[in-house]
């Protein structure tokens, strides 16, 4: 599996008038469109301690967005990711009447959606969160795709 060169890249210039959450969201959504199916992660099971740490990382990042008055943008990004993932499934032969072997079970589809949402959340808050929170949010995507995301 390639390093997913289309994965969200480095930080934008701090002089830009666009909020960092908007730049992060645009980077992730752009990467989804560019890389396509390679961005869809396989679900990764986590130990209980890792789940607690992931929930903490989500809470920190969501709190950061709330402080920046960007929760509305997070909702928009979640909808955009869900729409994109649905298009990916449709291209794979999914329709309302066909649930063939190419389509993962519902719990795996939801897990893939959550992993992509965590990736977006990490990039939307990247300028404001600690590296360990960022790593926790992108970790399942990296494991589930075999790709890596830039750390700087």
C-alpha positions as a Markdown table, in Angstrom:
| # | Residue | x | y | z |
|---|---|---|---|---|
| 1 | Unk | 0.0 | 0.0 | 0.0 |
| 2 | Unk | 1.4 | 3.4 | -0.9 |
| 3 | Unk | 2.0 | 6.2 | 1.6 |
| 4 | Unk | -1.2 | 7.9 | 0.3 |
| 5 | Unk | 0.6 | 10.9 | -1.1 |
| 6 | Unk | -2.9 | 12.6 | -1.3 |
| 7 | Unk | -3.3 | 12.4 | 2.5 |
| 8 | Unk | -3.6 | 15.8 | 4.2 |
| 9 | Unk | -0.4 | 17.6 | 4.1 |
| 10 | Unk | 1.5 | 20.2 | 6.2 |
| 11 | Unk | 0.3 | 23.2 | 8.0 |
| 12 | Unk | -1.0 | 26.2 | 6.1 |
| 13 | Unk | 0.5 | 29.6 | 6.4 |
| 14 | Unk | -0.5 | 31.2 | 9.7 |
| 15 | Unk | -1.1 | 34.5 | 8.0 |
| 16 | Unk | -4.0 | 33.1 | 6.1 |
| 17 | Unk | -7.5 | 34.5 | 7.0 |
| 18 | Unk | -9.1 | 31.0 | 6.7 |
| 19 | Unk | -9.4 | 29.4 | 10.1 |
| 20 | Unk | -7.2 | 26.4 | 10.7 |
| 21 | Unk | -10.2 | 24.2 | 11.1 |
| 22 | Unk | -11.4 | 25.1 | 7.7 |
| 23 | Unk | -8.0 | 24.4 | 6.2 |
| 24 | Unk | -7.8 | 21.1 | 7.9 |
| 25 | Unk | -11.2 | 20.1 | 6.8 |
| 26 | Unk | -10.5 | 21.1 | 3.2 |
| 27 | Unk | -7.2 | 19.1 | 3.3 |
| 28 | Unk | -8.9 | 15.9 | 4.4 |
| 29 | Unk | -11.9 | 16.2 | 2.0 |
| 30 | Unk | -9.5 | 17.0 | -0.8 |
| 31 | Unk | -7.4 | 14.0 | 0.0 |
| 32 | Unk | -10.5 | 11.8 | 0.0 |
| 33 | Unk | -11.5 | 13.0 | -3.5 |
| 34 | Unk | -7.9 | 12.6 | -4.8 |
| 35 | Unk | -6.9 | 9.3 | -3.4 |
| 36 | Unk | -10.4 | 7.7 | -3.5 |
| 37 | Unk | -10.8 | 4.1 | -2.3 |
| 38 | Unk | -7.2 | 4.0 | -0.9 |
| 39 | Unk | -8.4 | 6.4 | 1.9 |
| 40 | Unk | -11.1 | 4.0 | 3.2 |
| 41 | Unk | -9.6 | 2.3 | 6.3 |
| 42 | Unk | -10.2 | -1.3 | 7.4 |
| 43 | Unk | -11.7 | -1.3 | 10.9 |
| 44 | Unk | -9.1 | -1.8 | 13.7 |
| 45 | Unk | -10.1 | -3.2 | 17.0 |
| 46 | Unk | -8.7 | -1.5 | 20.1 |
| 47 | Unk | -8.0 | -2.6 | 23.6 |
| 48 | Unk | -10.1 | -1.0 | 26.4 |
| 49 | Unk | -7.3 | 1.4 | 27.4 |
| 50 | Unk | -6.8 | 2.5 | 23.8 |
| 51 | Unk | -10.5 | 3.1 | 23.5 |
| 52 | Unk | -10.5 | 5.3 | 26.6 |
| 53 | Unk | -7.4 | 7.2 | 25.2 |
| 54 | Unk | -9.2 | 7.7 | 21.9 |
| 55 | Unk | -12.3 | 9.0 | 23.5 |
| 56 | Unk | -10.2 | 11.4 | 25.5 |
| 57 | Unk | -8.4 | 12.6 | 22.3 |
| 58 | Unk | -11.8 | 13.1 | 20.7 |
| 59 | Unk | -13.1 | 15.1 | 23.6 |
| 60 | Unk | -10.0 | 17.3 | 23.6 |
| 61 | Unk | -10.2 | 18.0 | 19.9 |
| 62 | Unk | -14.0 | 18.6 | 20.0 |
| 63 | Unk | -13.5 | 20.9 | 22.9 |
| 64 | Unk | -10.9 | 22.8 | 20.9 |
| 65 | Unk | -13.3 | 23.2 | 18.0 |
| 66 | Unk | -16.0 | 24.4 | 20.5 |
| 67 | Unk | -13.7 | 27.0 | 21.8 |
| 68 | Unk | -13.0 | 28.1 | 18.2 |
| 69 | Unk | -16.7 | 28.2 | 17.4 |
| 70 | Unk | -16.2 | 25.6 | 14.7 |
| 71 | Unk | -18.6 | 22.8 | 15.8 |
| 72 | Unk | -20.9 | 23.6 | 12.8 |
| 73 | Unk | -18.0 | 23.0 | 10.5 |
| 74 | Unk | -17.4 | 19.7 | 12.2 |
| 75 | Unk | -21.0 | 18.7 | 11.5 |
| 76 | Unk | -20.5 | 19.7 | 7.8 |
| 77 | Unk | -17.4 | 17.7 | 7.5 |
| 78 | Unk | -19.0 | 14.6 | 9.0 |
| 79 | Unk | -21.8 | 14.9 | 6.5 |
| 80 | Unk | -19.3 | 15.4 | 3.6 |
| 81 | Unk | -17.3 | 12.3 | 4.7 |
| 82 | Unk | -20.4 | 10.2 | 5.0 |
| 83 | Unk | -21.5 | 11.3 | 1.5 |
| 84 | Unk | -18.1 | 10.6 | 0.1 |
| 85 | Unk | -18.0 | 7.1 | 1.7 |
| 86 | Unk | -21.5 | 6.3 | 0.4 |
| 87 | Unk | -20.3 | 7.3 | -3.1 |
| 88 | Unk | -17.3 | 4.9 | -2.7 |
| 89 | Unk | -19.7 | 2.1 | -1.7 |
| 90 | Unk | -21.9 | 2.9 | -4.7 |
| 91 | Unk | -19.0 | 2.7 | -7.0 |
| 92 | Unk | -18.2 | -0.7 | -5.6 |
| 93 | Unk | -21.7 | -2.0 | -6.6 |
| 94 | Unk | -23.7 | -1.1 | -3.5 |
| 95 | Unk | -27.4 | -0.1 | -4.0 |
| 96 | Unk | -30.5 | -0.2 | -1.9 |
| 97 | Unk | -31.3 | -3.7 | -3.3 |
| 98 | Unk | -27.8 | -5.2 | -3.5 |
| 99 | Unk | -25.7 | -6.1 | -0.5 |
| 100 | Unk | -23.1 | -8.2 | -2.2 |
| 101 | Unk | -19.8 | -9.5 | -0.9 |
| 102 | Unk | -18.0 | -6.3 | -2.0 |
| 103 | Unk | -19.7 | -4.4 | 0.7 |
| 104 | Unk | -18.4 | -4.7 | 4.3 |
| 105 | Unk | -20.9 | -5.5 | 7.1 |
| 106 | Unk | -22.7 | -2.5 | 8.6 |
| 107 | Unk | -20.6 | -2.4 | 11.8 |
| 108 | Unk | -17.4 | -2.2 | 9.7 |
| 109 | Unk | -18.8 | 0.5 | 7.5 |
| 110 | Unk | -19.6 | 2.6 | 10.6 |
| 111 | Unk | -16.2 | 1.9 | 12.0 |
| 112 | Unk | -14.6 | 3.1 | 8.8 |
| 113 | Unk | -16.7 | 6.3 | 8.9 |
| 114 | Unk | -15.6 | 6.9 | 12.5 |
| 115 | Unk | -12.0 | 6.5 | 11.6 |
| 116 | Unk | -12.3 | 9.0 | 8.7 |
| 117 | Unk | -14.1 | 11.4 | 11.1 |
| 118 | Unk | -11.2 | 11.1 | 13.6 |
| 119 | Unk | -8.8 | 11.8 | 10.8 |
| 120 | Unk | -10.7 | 15.0 | 9.9 |
| 121 | Unk | -11.0 | 16.0 | 13.5 |
| 122 | Unk | -7.2 | 15.6 | 13.9 |
| 123 | Unk | -6.5 | 17.9 | 10.9 |
| 124 | Unk | -9.2 | 20.4 | 11.9 |
| 125 | Unk | -7.5 | 20.9 | 15.3 |
| 126 | Unk | -3.9 | 20.2 | 14.3 |
| 127 | Unk | -2.7 | 23.7 | 15.1 |
| 128 | Unk | -4.2 | 23.6 | 18.6 |
| 129 | Unk | -3.8 | 20.1 | 20.0 |
| 130 | Unk | -0.8 | 18.2 | 21.4 |
| 131 | Unk | 1.1 | 15.7 | 19.2 |
| 132 | Unk | -0.1 | 12.7 | 21.2 |
| 133 | Unk | -3.8 | 13.7 | 20.7 |
| 134 | Unk | -3.1 | 14.1 | 17.0 |
| 135 | Unk | -1.4 | 10.7 | 16.9 |
| 136 | Unk | -4.2 | 9.0 | 18.7 |
| 137 | Unk | -6.8 | 10.5 | 16.3 |
| 138 | Unk | -4.9 | 9.5 | 13.1 |
| 139 | Unk | -3.6 | 6.1 | 14.4 |
| 140 | Unk | -6.5 | 3.9 | 13.4 |
| 141 | Unk | -6.5 | 5.4 | 9.9 |
| 142 | Unk | -2.8 | 4.7 | 9.5 |
| 143 | Unk | -3.2 | 1.1 | 10.7 |
| 144 | Unk | -6.4 | 0.6 | 8.7 |
| 145 | Unk | -4.9 | 1.8 | 5.4 |
| 146 | Unk | -1.3 | 1.1 | 5.8 |
| 147 | Unk | -0.7 | 4.7 | 5.0 |
| 148 | Unk | 1.0 | 7.5 | 7.0 |
| 149 | Unk | 0.1 | 11.1 | 7.6 |
| 150 | Unk | 2.6 | 13.9 | 7.8 |
| 151 | Unk | 3.5 | 14.9 | 11.4 |
| 152 | Unk | 4.8 | 18.4 | 10.6 |
